[in-house]
Amino acid sequence: MNALRRPSTAVNALLVLLIAAAGLWSWTLLRDASGSARASAAGVRTVTVTQGTVTRTVSADGAVASAATATATFTTPGTVTAIKVKVGDVVGAGALLARVDPAGAERDLELARADLAAAEDALDRAANAGADTGPAADAVTEAELAVDEAEAAVAGTKLKAPAGGTVIAVNGSLGGPGTTDGSGFVDLADLTRLQITAGFPEAGATELQEGQSATITWNALDGAESTGEVTAVAPTATSEDDVVTYGVTVSLPDPPEDARPGQTVTVSVVTGSVENTVMVDAAAVTSAGGRKTVTVLGGDGKPEIREVEVGLEGDDAYQITAGLAPGERVVVPARGPR
């Protein structure tokens, strides 16, 4: 009898183990399903359709520059004998900046004046003799031109400021030549008139035009921000390292106190703005095959895919011209891992 009972006890024990395992497996499935549901729900958020202003901007890095610059260059070659200014000096138009040795130019002027006197004497003799004065008169004219050129050469030994401004570079030195390769002897800039120059990528540059409003943010000046206006867009592009950009100039009527040429800035230009319009978070709009749709939550909480018409595509929101009304709630799809 004991032998007969042992198999029954073993079977019962096995059944208990199977039931426990099945229960554990079921609990695990339910836990995983519940976790998946919670994760799915956590990835869904909704936003409300509102009425407001949609704005679109394009941005680029730029630099501060003077809006008025000038270069002073000697018109007469020679050895520099005096430099009257240094970087940082403020000068007025016509101020003496530097000089080259005038000895050679002055000798040429004396010779030109002597030639003119001789030509004038020859003309007088021809006239007194009743001879043809044509050739003598031509000689006088040529001599007068030579004197004018020689006088200009003497004047050219003095370098004067073509406009008022601040000296930003002196490109020569005492004892050196008055001429420089590819640059003027003294560079001037009006530091009271500043502007921004920036290179915008070709995609953004197509939306730019004169008169658009711009916001300038200084990288080196904490919290500094100014407003300006697009004053010029280059008609041709430049390419560097296969990156195509268009040069854009932005006015800077009211720069920060510490603004200086050469400082780097970020320029944001408003290329479109629509006020008092139906708008929705840009992330809620899905584009496919030329159609734009949103997922609207109805009063019963059920989602409805609805086609919409979009006007201005702003930085953060889209203008909705048809398909949605203020107050409706739409789903913002969860973004996958980046």
C-alpha positions, 0 to 999 in steps of 0.5 A: 500500500505504501508503494502505491501511495508514493507515485500519487504523492509525486504526481501531486507535487509535480502538479503544484509546481506546474501550476506555480510556474504557469502563474508566474509566467502569466504574471510576467506577461501581464507585467510586461504588457502593462509596462508596454502600455504605460511606455506607449502612453508616456510617448504621447502628448497633446497640444491645443490649437490656438490663435496667435502669431506665426513667425519664420526666421533664418539665422547665420553667424556674422561679424561686426564691421564699420559701415564706412572705411577708407584707405590712404595710399601714397601717390608718389613713391619714396622712402617714408620719412615721417608717420604722424599717426598710430592705430587708435588715433581719431583723425579728421578729413585732410589730416596729415598721416605720413610723408615720404622724402620729397627731394626727387619730386621737388627736383622734377618740379623745378625742371618742369618749371624751367622747361615751361619758362623756356617754352614761353620764351620761345612762344614770345620770340615766335610771336615777335618775329611774326612766325608760325606760333603753333608749334611753340604754343603746343610746347607751352601746353605740354610744359604746363601739363608737366608742371601740373604733374610735377606739382601733384607728385610733390603733393603726393609725398604727403599722405592725407586722410581721405575721410575722418575716422579712426586709424585701424592699421598702419601698414608701413614703417619709417625708412621703408617704401611708401607703397605697400603690396595689396593694401593702403599705407593707412586704413581708416574706419568710422567706428560710430557707424557699424554694420553686420556682415554675415554669410547665409546658407543658400536655402535661407538666403533665398528668403532674404530681401532688403528691409527685413527686420533682424535681431543681432545677438553678441557672442562676447557680450553677455545678454547683449541684443540689438535690432537691425535691418537687411540693407543688402543681399549679395547677388552672387554666392561664394563657396568654401569647402563645398558650402555655398553662402550669400553675403548679407549686410545688416544695419546696426543703428543702436549697437551696444556700448562695447560693440567693436569691429571684428566681434562675432554675432548671430543674426536672425532675420524675420522672413515671414510673419502672420498675426491673429491666425490659427496655429499649431505646434509644428511637431504635430503636423505630418507630411506625406506625399504632398499632404499634411495631416494631424491626429485630432482627439475627439470628445470621446478621446478617440483619435481622428486623422485629419488633413489640414492646409498649412500657410506659413511654416514657422520656426515652432508653429505652423499657420493652419488655413483650413482643417482645424479650429482653436481649442481642438487638441491634437497629438504630437507624435513621440519622437524616436531615439536620436 
